[in-house]
Amino acid sequence: MPILKNETKEITLPVSKAKIKFLAKITYGKMLEFQEKGIKEEKEAGMEMAAFLIVDWDLMDEKDVKLPFTVENIKSLAFDDGNFLINEINKTIQGNMEKKTSI
């Protein structure tokens, strides 16, 4: 019997060494939820998708409070960290889409 579960992937950013966990597979409901945002621009959509898929990270503010998963906080990452994060999410999503087969 098939089991529904959210698969995640954890990565470590190259500069800050922060650990980030994100959904490795997008569920139908998550995709609908994302599409309802109505994001038009491709660059903006990539950042929104990253913030949307992150389920945990160890990035903290000066008061040792975990930062929320937002586009603004992703934009605050070092260039190499931000680029690595977006590329890893894109590779994971593309890999999942290529694994799909038609009926």
C-alpha positions in Angstrom: 0.0 0.0 0.0 1.5 3.4 -0.9 2.4 5.7 1.9 2.1 9.5 1.6 5.1 11.3 3.1 7.0 14.6 2.7 10.5 13.8 1.5 13.1 16.3 2.5 16.7 17.0 1.5 19.3 18.6 3.8 22.2 20.7 2.4 25.0 22.7 4.0 25.7 26.1 2.5 29.3 26.6 1.3 30.1 30.0 3.0 28.1 30.2 6.2 28.0 26.4 6.7 24.3 26.8 7.6 22.2 23.6 7.3 19.0 23.9 5.3 16.3 21.3 5.0 13.8 21.6 2.1 11.0 19.5 0.6 12.6 17.3 -2.0 9.3 16.5 -3.7 6.5 19.0 -4.3 3.1 17.7 -3.6 0.1 18.6 -5.7 -1.3 20.7 -2.9 2.0 22.6 -2.4 2.1 23.4 -6.1 -1.4 24.6 -6.1 -0.7 26.7 -3.0 2.4 28.2 -4.7 0.5 28.9 -8.0 -2.1 30.8 -6.1 0.5 33.4 -5.2 0.5 34.5 -8.8 4.2 35.2 -9.2 5.0 36.3 -12.7 8.8 37.0 -12.8 11.1 34.0 -13.1 13.8 35.2 -10.7 11.2 36.2 -8.2 9.5 32.8 -8.6 12.8 30.9 -7.9 13.3 32.8 -4.6 9.6 32.4 -3.6 9.8 28.7 -4.4 12.9 28.3 -2.2 11.3 30.1 0.7 8.2 28.1 0.2 10.0 24.7 0.2 12.3 25.3 3.1 11.1 23.4 6.2 14.0 24.1 8.5 17.3 25.9 8.8 19.7 27.0 11.5 20.1 30.6 10.5 19.7 32.9 13.5 19.5 36.6 14.2 21.6 38.6 16.7 19.3 37.6 19.5 19.8 33.8 18.7 16.2 33.6 17.3 15.7 31.4 14.2 15.0 33.6 11.2 11.8 32.9 9.2 12.0 31.3 5.8 11.4 34.4 3.7 12.7 35.8 0.3 14.2 38.7 2.2 16.3 36.4 4.4 17.3 34.4 1.4 18.4 37.6 -0.3 20.6 38.3 2.8 22.7 35.2 2.3 26.2 35.5 0.9 26.1 35.3 -2.9 27.6 31.9 -3.1 25.2 30.6 -0.4 22.2 32.0 -2.1 23.3 30.7 -5.5 24.0 27.2 -4.1 20.6 27.1 -2.3 18.7 28.0 -5.5 20.7 25.6 -7.6 20.2 22.7 -5.2 16.5 23.2 -5.0 16.3 23.5 -8.8 18.3 20.3 -9.3 16.2 18.4 -6.9 12.9 19.6 -8.4 14.2 18.9 -12.0 15.4 15.5 -11.0 12.0 14.6 -9.6 10.3 15.8 -12.7 12.6 13.7 -15.0 11.8 10.6 -12.9 8.1 10.9 -13.7 6.7 8.6 -16.3 3.6 8.8 -18.4 0.8 6.3 -18.3 
